[in-house]
């Protein structure tokens, strides 16, 4: 069984931490729940598990004749399934929308990068990290610009109705104006009910026409788009 010096172990763990930290820094700058420290720890932990799995048993003797076999992949294989609990913790559901899927995916990829670094597969670790950073930054901007021309517009509309009034006329008016309602929030203050509506507008729809249609309703006291 191959043996590693302290310098080799340090180099592999340091590389895993540096690559995981680089990806975590991008998440930290975007103010995500799992940031620099989380990604760094996941990468270092995966690297250590891989090192233990492959190199920590040199003082033991394994042979088919004795009936004691050695499988260096069994410990590190559990990292792949074990990282799932961190990914699940990064996913947050807010109303009808789900956030954190990308961060959960980066945690999963960082675990793979840490395993590659721990196994000494430096090229895979570095190239994998570079591809992840490209997909998180330049590719995200490119995808946003390409889809901006065809995807619907998401905006927040604040509508005021009398206290205790139903929001049904507001929803009907929005549907007639071509807007799709995504979520609703209610707030009572100063004798009025404020309805905050997340809407999806087609690209050819005019926000001003939506407000005008709402103001035609008798129960609507005011309507404006939130910045």
C-alpha positions as CSV (number, residue, x, y, z in Angstrom):
1,X,0.0,0.0,0.0
2,X,1.4,3.4,-0.9
3,X,2.5,5.7,1.9
4,X,2.2,9.5,2.0
5,X,4.4,12.0,3.7
6,X,3.1,14.8,5.8
7,X,3.9,17.2,3.0
8,X,1.8,15.2,0.6
9,X,-1.1,15.1,3.0
10,X,-0.9,18.8,3.7
11,X,-0.8,19.6,0.0
12,X,-3.9,17.6,-0.8
13,X,-5.9,19.0,2.2
14,X,-4.7,22.6,1.4
15,X,-5.7,22.2,-2.3
16,X,-9.1,20.9,-1.3
17,X,-9.6,23.8,1.1
18,X,-8.5,26.4,-1.5
19,X,-10.7,25.1,-4.2
20,X,-13.7,24.7,-2.0
21,X,-13.1,28.1,-0.5
22,X,-13.0,29.7,-3.9
23,X,-16.4,28.3,-4.8
24,X,-17.7,29.2,-1.3
25,X,-16.5,32.8,-1.7
26,X,-18.7,33.2,-4.7
27,X,-21.7,31.9,-2.7
28,X,-20.7,34.2,0.2
29,X,-20.6,37.3,-2.1
30,X,-24.1,36.4,-3.3
31,X,-25.2,36.2,0.4
32,X,-26.2,32.6,0.3
33,X,-26.8,30.5,3.5
34,X,-23.8,28.2,2.7
35,X,-20.8,30.4,2.1
36,X,-17.0,30.4,2.3
37,X,-16.6,28.4,5.6
38,X,-19.3,25.8,4.7
39,X,-17.8,25.0,1.3
40,X,-14.3,25.0,2.6
41,X,-15.2,22.5,5.4
42,X,-17.1,20.2,3.1
43,X,-14.1,20.1,0.7
44,X,-11.6,19.5,3.5
45,X,-13.8,16.9,5.1
46,X,-14.2,15.0,1.9
47,X,-10.4,15.1,1.3
48,X,-9.7,13.8,4.8
49,X,-12.3,11.0,4.4
50,X,-10.7,10.0,1.1
51,X,-7.2,10.0,2.6
52,X,-8.3,7.9,5.6
53,X,-10.1,5.5,3.2
54,X,-7.1,5.0,1.0
55,X,-4.0,5.5,3.1
56,X,-4.9,5.0,6.8
57,X,-4.7,1.2,6.8
58,X,-1.0,0.6,5.9
59,X,-0.3,-1.1,9.3
60,X,-2.9,-3.8,8.5
61,X,-2.5,-6.9,6.4
62,X,-5.1,-7.8,3.8
63,X,-5.2,-10.9,1.6
64,X,-7.8,-13.1,0.1
65,X,-6.1,-16.1,1.7
66,X,-6.7,-14.8,5.2
67,X,-10.2,-13.8,4.3
68,X,-9.6,-10.1,5.1
69,X,-10.1,-7.9,2.1
70,X,-9.5,-4.2,1.6
71,X,-11.8,-1.8,-0.3
72,X,-10.5,1.8,-0.1
73,X,-13.7,3.2,-1.8
74,X,-16.2,2.2,0.9
75,X,-15.5,5.1,3.3
76,X,-15.3,7.8,0.6
77,X,-18.4,6.4,-1.1
78,X,-20.4,7.4,1.9
79,X,-19.4,11.1,1.4
80,X,-21.6,11.1,-1.8
81,X,-24.7,10.1,0.1
82,X,-23.8,11.8,3.4
83,X,-23.5,15.3,1.8
84,X,-27.2,15.2,1.1
85,X,-28.2,16.5,4.5
86,X,-26.2,19.7,4.0
87,X,-27.7,20.2,0.6
88,X,-31.2,19.7,2.0
89,X,-30.5,22.3,4.6
90,X,-29.5,24.9,2.0
91,X,-32.8,24.5,0.1
92,X,-35.5,27.0,1.3
93,X,-39.1,27.2,0.2
94,X,-40.7,30.6,0.1
95,X,-44.3,30.5,-0.9
96,X,-44.5,29.0,-4.4
97,X,-40.8,29.5,-5.1
98,X,-37.8,27.4,-4.1
99,X,-34.4,28.8,-3.3
100,X,-31.0,27.3,-2.6
101,X,-30.9,24.6,-5.3
102,X,-27.7,26.0,-6.8
103,X,-26.0,26.2,-3.4
104,X,-27.0,22.6,-2.7
105,X,-25.5,21.6,-6.0
106,X,-22.3,23.5,-5.3
107,X,-22.0,21.7,-1.9
108,X,-22.3,18.3,-3.7
109,X,-19.7,19.3,-6.3
110,X,-17.4,20.7,-3.7
111,X,-17.5,17.3,-1.9
112,X,-16.4,15.6,-5.2
113,X,-13.6,18.2,-5.7
114,X,-12.4,17.5,-2.1
115,X,-12.4,13.7,-2.8
116,X,-10.4,14.3,-6.1
117,X,-7.9,16.4,-4.2
118,X,-7.6,13.8,-1.4
119,X,-7.0,11.0,-3.9
120,X,-4.3,13.0,-5.6
121,X,-6.3,13.6,-8.8
122,X,-5.2,17.2,-9.0
123,X,-6.2,17.9,-12.6
124,X,-9.8,16.8,-12.0
125,X,-10.0,18.9,-8.9
126,X,-8.7,22.0,-10.5
127,X,-10.6,21.7,-13.8
128,X,-13.8,20.8,-11.9
129,X,-13.5,23.9,-9.7
130,X,-12.8,26.1,-12.8
131,X,-15.9,24.8,-14.5
132,X,-18.0,25.4,-11.4
133,X,-16.8,29.0,-11.1
134,X,-17.5,29.6,-14.8
135,X,-21.0,28.2,-14.4
136,X,-21.7,30.3,-11.3
137,X,-20.5,33.6,-12.7
138,X,-20.0,34.2,-16.5
139,X,-22.4,31.4,-17.6
140,X,-25.1,32.8,-15.2
141,X,-24.8,36.3,-16.8
142,X,-24.9,34.8,-20.3
143,X,-28.0,32.7,-19.6
144,X,-29.7,35.7,-18.0
145,X,-29.1,37.8,-21.1
146,X,-30.3,35.1,-23.5
147,X,-33.5,34.4,-21.5
148,X,-34.3,38.0,-20.7
149,X,-35.8,38.6,-24.1
150,X,-38.3,35.8,-24.0
151,X,-39.1,35.1,-20.3
152,X,-42.0,36.8,-18.5
153,X,-41.5,39.8,-16.3
154,X,-41.7,39.2,-12.5
155,X,-42.8,42.3,-10.5
156,X,-44.4,43.1,-7.2
157,X,-47.7,45.0,-7.2
158,X,-49.2,46.8,-4.1
159,X,-52.9,47.1,-4.2
160,X,-55.0,48.9,-1.5
161,X,-58.6,47.8,-0.8
162,X,-61.0,48.7,2.0
163,X,-60.5,46.9,5.3
164,X,-61.9,43.4,5.3
165,X,-62.5,43.5,1.5
166,X,-61.9,40.4,-0.5
167,X,-59.0,40.1,-2.9
168,X,-61.0,38.2,-5.4
169,X,-61.8,41.3,-7.6
170,X,-58.1,42.1,-7.7
171,X,-57.2,38.6,-8.9
172,X,-59.9,38.6,-11.5
173,X,-58.7,42.0,-12.8
174,X,-55.1,40.8,-13.0
175,X,-56.1,37.8,-14.9
176,X,-58.1,39.9,-17.4
177,X,-55.1,42.1,-17.8
178,X,-53.0,39.1,-18.8
179,X,-51.0,38.9,-15.5
180,X,-50.4,35.6,-13.8
181,X,-50.5,35.7,-9.9
182,X,-47.6,34.0,-8.2
183,X,-48.2,34.8,-4.5
184,X,-50.2,37.0,-2.2
185,X,-49.5,38.8,1.1
186,X,-52.0,40.8,3.2
187,X,-51.4,43.6,5.6
188,X,-54.0,45.7,7.6
189,X,-53.1,49.3,8.4
190,X,-54.9,52.7,8.7
191,X,-58.3,51.2,8.0
192,X,-57.1,49.7,4.7
193,X,-56.0,46.3,3.5
194,X,-52.8,46.2,1.5
195,X,-52.4,43.3,-0.9
196,X,-48.9,42.6,-2.1
197,X,-49.1,40.5,-5.3
198,X,-46.2,38.8,-7.1
199,X,-47.2,38.8,-10.7
200,X,-45.8,37.4,-13.9
201,X,-46.3,39.7,-17.0
202,X,-45.9,38.7,-20.6
203,X,-43.1,40.6,-22.4
204,X,-45.7,42.4,-24.6
205,X,-47.8,43.5,-21.6
206,X,-47.7,47.1,-20.2
207,X,-47.5,47.5,-16.4
208,X,-49.4,50.8,-16.8
209,X,-52.3,49.0,-18.4
210,X,-52.4,46.5,-15.6
211,X,-52.7,49.4,-13.0
212,X,-55.4,51.1,-15.1
213,X,-57.4,47.9,-15.2
214,X,-57.2,47.5,-11.4
215,X,-58.3,51.1,-10.9
216,X,-61.5,50.4,-12.8
217,X,-62.6,48.2,-9.8
218,X,-64.8,49.9,-7.3
219,X,-63.1,48.3,-4.3
220,X,-59.5,49.2,-5.4
221,X,-58.4,52.3,-3.6
222,X,-54.9,52.4,-5.1
223,X,-52.4,50.4,-7.0
224,X,-48.7,50.8,-7.7
225,X,-45.7,48.8,-8.7
226,X,-43.1,48.2,-5.9
227,X,-39.5,49.1,-6.6
